[in-house]
Amino acid sequence: MELMIYGTFLVLSVVAYGARQVANKGEEKKTSVSNINFKSFQKSFFLVYFLALLGDWLQGPYVYKLYAFYGFKESQIAVLYVAGFASSVLFGTCTGPLADLWGRRKMAIAFSVIYTFCCLTKMSPNFWWLLVGRVFGGISTSMLFSTFESWYVYEHSERHGFPSEWIGITFSITTFWNGMLAILAGIISNVTAETLGFGPVAPFVVALLPLVVCGFMVVNTWEENYGNRKANFGGSCLDGLRIIFADEQVMLLGAVQSLLESCMYIFVFLWTPVLDTGSTPLGMVFSCFMVCIMVGSAIFSILANRGFTEAEILKNCLIMISASMAVCCYTTRPGASVIDTCISFIAFLVLEVAIGMYFPAISYLRGVVIPESNRANVMNWFRVPMNVITCGALLCLHVDAISKDKRIVFAACFVFAVTGTFLCKRFIAVFRDEERKTDVEEPEKPGLLEAEEKEEKLVEDVEQ
């Protein structure tokens, strides 16, 4: 198993490199329009966001292992995980409107401080300190997956006035480098925890550095921006919910995101007990998963360049996840053989490729569908049903029958993914109708080609 994991990592790395080269050929024309202003703006976002992601990924491979190292049972570990998801439900919905009212730059600084504290709690074997850390971890995760994206979309569209079509380019790049950073995080975690023998707490100590630097970079390089500041805090929290129920395409997109990410976060908990045979290099397994995300990001770019819409790619992601979960419904049975574990590993790799395709697709669709004034608020409401579903699934592990036979949980994930596929088909139909209405109402709106011509003229003027 160990030899297979290292071999898989090498093969996947070659595949990821080849796929990215193919994707880059199709993107040359798109990226050429961003040589000056757009490229500079992207870099200011990437530098900060990648530090935040690195700090987050360093904590991924050894969370479950750390709790087991401290002597906690699977049911107790499940409670710790649930605490993180529950805090996202209770407090995460407030971080969006708070970012809109208080300022997204300030919220990004708060993320750095809170997540740093979360890492520090991992150094204690006390259950209650770890529980507090999970609560703050849930809050900071909500900030990471809403505040940074909201800041970028506002700056991209409102302050700089770049075409909305270019948002997908940025998030495709972030997904690719997100995978690179995660691979690096997996290797660093494996080296510090296993090779150097510092134990499973070591990656959390290392994560302190990028999180602290991220906070300083936000302070020194980012401008402040806001969402809807007219509403009061309580009213703003509910505004996001009203927007979701008032607009069918927003509600459908939120439902699809919740179902898909429920599968993803349940998988985050289950992959370690499914694959860990005692000597499994978990950091390298994690790195394999992240290479798959890079492959998925490149496949997204290739498909987009060949005429597939982001919504169609999203549907394909759900189909791939459905297939992966169907396989796991058989291979994760009690007393699974080594062959079963290897097949489960391959199914997990397929799921991660789908996740790599999913991130840029959903980022683009959220940027187009969700109103700017309440973007962070709506995005955090999207996470509420996901967290509820994930908490329910993990709490079911307290039932002996489910704890011993994880096929039941994977079967539930299969149902979620299939349901998400059908909802995505409905979303595609509604989204196309809305696009047609927009085209009729705004016939003179400049397209991407015109925007590119303007950018090229700007480049020529600067060179002259």
Summary of the structure (lengths in Angstrom):
residues: 464
radius of gyration: 21.6
end to end distance: 60.1
largest distance: 73.1
contacts: 1695
relative contact order: 0.15
helix: 84%
strand: 0%
